[in-house]
Amino acid sequence: MASQELIKRLEQTIENIPDFPIPGIQFKDISPIFLDPKLYEDVITELAAFSKGKIDAVCGIESRGYLFGIAIAVALEVPFILIRKAGKLPPPVASEKYDLEYGSAIIETREGQIKKGQRILIHDDLLATGGTTEAAAKLVEKQGATVSQFSFLIGLKKLEGHEKLKKFNAEIYNILEF
């Protein structure tokens, strides 16, 4: 559990942008975190502490999952594996199709980067409805690994993404919850 001091610093730093990208959405702009190297370092320390000794690799979801995921992997001295939108990685790839509110999408990893039996942390900056993260977990399992943990900077409780992820029997952690 993050310290109240870290939570307060993040709440003071993350900007709420009303009606972006569409009316009715309250966008959480995390970019000001990157203007404060100490705050960024403290976030990485917190997220890495959640996973220390419990995982063999970190998978980050394109693109904002890379912002913290790579640093978590470095701090834990484990591999970082890209989960990308379809068509962004050279073959051979493993892929997973999933539904969105307005259609469908496909995510991919390079075949062979996720190893059978590995314990995987899936990281993204924000958990909303959980659709993309659920697809990432299915992609990991399809390659014979286990999703041990999910981590996020922010969880949006009202959108119930946590509920969608419970079926993976993995620990779920977010520093902030709105």
N, C-alpha and C positions, 0 to 999 in steps of 0.2 A: 504494500500500500504506500503510495507516494506521500511524502510529508505535506503538511498543510502549507508550508512555506513554498514548496515547488508548485503546488496547485494554485496558490494565490498568484505567484509570479506568472504562470502560464495564463491564467484568467485575465490578468492585467495586460498581457502581451498579445494574445490572439485577438484579432479584430473581427467583430461581427458586422457583416455587410448585408443589410436588408435588401430583399428583392433581387438577389443575384444568384444564379444566372437567369432566373425567371421570377416573376412576381410570386410572393409567398414563401420563397426560400430564404433562410437566414444562413448565408455563407460564412463559414469559419475560416478566416484567412490566417494560416499558420506561418506565412512568410516572415513576419516580424521576429519570429524565434531565431531565424538565421542571422539577424543583425546583432544578436547577443551571444557571442561564443560560449560564455560561461553557462548561460541558460541551456543552450543546445547540448553542451557537455553534460549538464545535470540530467537532462531528459534521457540521453543515451545511457548514462550510469543507471538511472531508474529502470529503464526498459531491459538493459542487460542483466541487472540483478534479478529480475523476474525469471529469466531463462538460464541463469548460470548453472551448469552441470546437468541440465535437463534436456538439451537438444544437441543434435549433430550438425545441423545446418539451418540457415535462415533463408526463406523464400520471401522476396519482396514483390508486391503487386505494383505493376506499372501505373503511374510513374511516381506518385508521391510516396509509395511504400519504399522506394529506393532511398529517399532523403534520410530516413532514420535506420532502415534495415541494413544497409551496408555498414554503417557505423556500429550497429549492434553486433553484427557478425565479426567485425574487426576486434571489438572489445572482448568478445568471447573466444576469439581465435578459431572460428569455424567458417566453413565456406558460405558464400552468398550466392543464391541462385535467382536469376531473373524470371519473373512471370510476366509475359508480355502479351500485348494484343496480337492477334493473328497477322502473319505476314511480316513480322519485324525480326524474326530469327531465321538463320539459315537452317536447312534441313540436315539431319532428320529431327523432327519435333514431335512431342506428345501434345495433344490438344484436348480441350474441354469446351463444349458449347453450352451456353446458358441463356436464359431469358432475361430480358430487361423490360421495363415498363413500356417501352416503345419499340420492341423488336427483340433481336437476339445478338449475341456477341460470342467470340471465341477467344480463349486465352491459351498460351502455349509456353512450354519450356523446351530447351534442347534435350533430346533423348540422351540418357546416360549421365546427366548431371545430378539428378536425384537418384540416390542409390537405394536398392532394396534393403529394407530394415532400418533405414535412418529415421531418427526422431526429428521432426521438422517443426520449426516455428514459422508460421505465416504472419508477416507483418504488413500493415498498411497504416496510413495516417489517420483514417477515420472509418468507423463502422457505422453504416446507415442501415439499409435494408438487409445487408449481408449476402446479396446475390453473387457478387463477384468473388467474395471471400469463400463462399460455399463452393463455387466452381473451382477455385484454387485448391481447396481441400480435396475435392474429388480428383483433380489432376495429380496431386501428390499421392493419393492412395492408389490411383490407377498404375503408378510406377512402383508400387510395392513398399512405399515408405508409410510412416505413421505421422499424422498430425498430432503432435504433443501439445502444442500451444498456439494461441492466436494472441497477437498484441497490437494495440492501437494507441495513438496519442489521445484520440477522442472517440467516445461512444455516444451515439444519439439514441437515448433510451426509448423515446416515443416510437421509433421506427422498428424496434424489436429485432434487430439483426442478431443480437445475442441468442435469441430463441432458435433461429435458423441454424446456428453453429453448435448448439448443444448436442446434436446427434453424433458429433465426432468424438465425444468424450474427451475433449481436450480442455486444458486450462484456458480461460479467456481473461485478458487483462487490458484495461484502458486506464490511462492516468486521469483523464477528465471525463466527466459524463454530463451531458446536457439533455 
